[in-house]
Amino acid sequence: MHDGFIPRDEDHRLLTGTGRFLDDERVAGVAHAAFVRSPHAFAAIRGIDAAPALALPGVIAVLTAADLAREGARDINAITPVPGGADMVVVPHPALCADMVRHVGDPVALVVAETAAAARDGAEAVAVDYDERDPVADLARAVEPGAPRIWPEAVGNIAVDWHGFTAADPAARAELAETFARAAHVASVRLVNQRIVMAPMEPRGALAGYDAESGRYTLHCATQSAIVLRHHLAGSLAVKPDRVRVVTGDVGGAFGMRTTAYPEYAALLVAAKQTGRAVHWLASRSEGFLTDNQARDTIIEGRLALDRDGRFLAIDIDSLAAMGAYLTSHGPFIATANFARCLPGMYDIAQIGLRIRCVFTNTVPTGPYRGAGRPEANYCMERLIDTAAREMGIDPVELRRRNLIAPSQLPYKGALGTVFDSGEFAPVIAEALQAADAAGFSARRAQSEAGGKRRGLGVGCFLEIAGGQPG
């Protein structure tokens, strides 16, 4: 333990196996749940036959979308507004699918049984008649003419075509085009940020209960925000928030993916009400890969205009961002506002062009996870600078230094409205280079190459704006 290190209060019990996670919760008389999930990426539901499951020993009930509708349950949508995104296509996100499935793993029915094994057997016995459709899982193909349309109301599979915090301005676009036309050099990159799948220490699950006397629901669930989840659940159950209680223990890995409501939670609460039993569900690891919000899945094309001295004049970014089959609470916000407000990094760039298309695909929905749009923005900026440095023959560190926002420019209002209130960027870069012994890199490389190894030196800056909205 080095000087100044203060251990967290929870470390000892977590490291000695005495933490309390969702699956540690025990309630007398608890029933167990398993979900019937779509094996198809895109298909119509022609019928659901629950009779074979109900005939199995230990099966208590099988719930479908019709059962949830009779309880007044609604879609789980709770979409965070996007500045300048008033025309966003918001599609329904059901707790259980009624007429169509739009990604592999979409929940179709919920089986409640006396044991987890009986619930799984029941889920396998439910017969669903599907009419398969041609899916489109590839982001680039989803926006091509003639691609299968996932939602009738989303033309070209576009949820929102976003140009910044205000509507697209033809005059500004013309000015940007002129800047690029007169630039001494233009660097271009095409970046594919692969889809990321979560793997938390404890898979996602819940213990749902309902008290008939008070009319209150209780959900034990690992979550980053019990308050946010309570409000989302209240909306999907069509009740006031004070009728929903969310209890969270140790989380076991979250990083954004455990904040808001998922389809399973509302279905489990309705099941608890209809059966009069507490209902427990814990996803398998493979089930989590088909149901937990995923992240990234973007294609970014960027351009950087520079003058003869390597001064940055403008950037222009065209991005495709996969939303998956549905919009999560922060999916569109991450791809648009959260991405944009990190631009132009710590660099002084007068003009920024931006077009971001949020795209529906027949895949698991995307949401916040480990940076939530900010890494993509910084990655694009830094790759553009490295490309320009290589093509113009300028040292990449020197090129960055020439274009840093100077302390005298603070507070600095960027072209997209973000205000930088502080920052001493040049000293930070100098300190990082010194800590990495960049000056001694040439000698280390020569020594490595003599031993048959190759070594490179990479430099990248990262600026994160964590709170508030620009503009």
CORURBEL-V906099 format. One record per helix or strand of 2 or more residues. SS is the DSSP state (H for helix, E for strand). FROM is the first residue (numbers start at 1). TO is the last residue. If there is no record, write none. Layout:
# CORURBEL-V906099
SS,FROM,TO
SS,FROM,TO
This chain:
# CORURBEL-V906099
H,11,15
H,22,24
E,31,37
E,43,49
H,51,54
E,59,63
H,65,70
E,100,101
E,107,113
H,116,125
E,127,132
H,139,142
H,155,157
E,158,162
H,170,182
E,185,196
E,205,211
E,216,220
H,226,237
H,241,243
E,244,247
H,263,275
E,279,282
H,285,291
E,294,306
E,312,324
H,331,340
E,351,360
H,374,392
H,396,402
H,407,409
E,412,413
E,419,420
H,425,435
H,438,450
